[in-house]
Amino acid sequence: MEYGQMPVGMMIAYVVVAIVLYVAFAFPLMKIGDKKGHTGWFAWIPILNIVLMLQIAEKPIWWLVLILIVPCANIVFLILLYLAFLEAINKPKAWILALLFYPLFLIPMYQAANE
């Protein structure tokens, strides 16, 4: 094995873990979107999942440009989006810390919303 080459097993493991994490994020977002009356399948498409969060949070679509392109402003607007998203699904704003550091926290949010 030459320097800089990744073993095939590690590559396969990386891809499997990435797919599992993506599904774990997209599925609850899709269900929350469907429950709120939005297009839930947007959760499965990379940039459209942010559009779905903007729709759920009732924020303007031009925020997408700020979140994706503008340095430093993207962090601020992403935090504001998460806060509005939490408010839209009736969760405490203290959960912002969980969303910022562990976005897969959407799974317990979805499960709690279905109780």
N, C-alpha and C positions, 0 to 999 in steps of 0.2 A: 504494500500500500504506500503510495507516494504522499508526500506532505501536502495537505490541503484537500485530500479526498476523504469523503465521509463514507463509512461502511454502509452497505445497502440496508442492513438491518436497522441501523440508527435512522436512516432516511425514511424507511417505512414506518417506524415507530413515531417519528416526528409528524408525518402526514396523518397517521391515525389519530394521534392526540389532537392535532389541529382541527380535524374534522369533528371529533367529539366535542371539543370546546365550542366550535362554531354552531353546532346543532344545539348545544346546551344554552347558548345565548339566543339563537334565532327562534327556537320553538316557543319559549315563554313570551317573547316579544310579539310573535305572531298571534298567540292566544289573547294577549292583552289588547292588541290592535283590533282583533275580531270582536272582542267583548265591548270595545269602545265604539264600534261601528266604522272602523277604517279598513283599508285593504291590508289584510294580515300577511299576505304572501310577500309584501315588501320587505319583511324581516329577513328573508332569505337572500336578498340581493344586496351586495356590499354598500353602495351609497344610498340606496333606497331605504335601508334600515334606519338611517339617520332621518330621512324624510318622514318615515313612519313615526319616529319619536317626536319630531317637530309637530306632526299632525295631532298626535295624542296630547301633547303639551300645549296645543293651540298657539304655537309660535309661528312667525312669518317664515316663508320658505327661503328668503334671502339670508337667513341665519346659516344656511348650509354653506354658503360661500365663506362666511366668517369662520365657521368651524373647520372647514377643509383647507382653506388657503392662507388666511391671515395669521402670521405668527403672533404668539402671546394672546391675541384676542380669542384664538380658538380655545384656549384653556378657560378663559372667563366665560365665554358663551356656552361651552360644554357644561360647565358647572351650573349656569343659569338654566340650561336645557334640562339637566338632571333634576334640579329643584322643581321646575314646572311640571316635569314628568311625574315626579313623586306626588305633587299636589293633585294632578289629574287622576291618579289612581288611588287617591285618598290614603297615602302612606305618610308617616311622620318624616319631617324634613331631616331628622337625625340620620336617616338611612342614606343620606348623601355620601357619607364616608364609606359605606359599604359599596355603593355604586362606583365611586371614584377608584377605590383600590381593588375591587373585586366585582367586575360587571356581571359575572355569573350569578350575582345575588338576585337577579331577576327571577330565578327559579323559585326561591322561597316566596318572593313577592307574588308570583303567579299562584302558588299553592295557597298562600294566605288569602288572596283575593277570591278564591273559589270556595272558601269555607262558608 
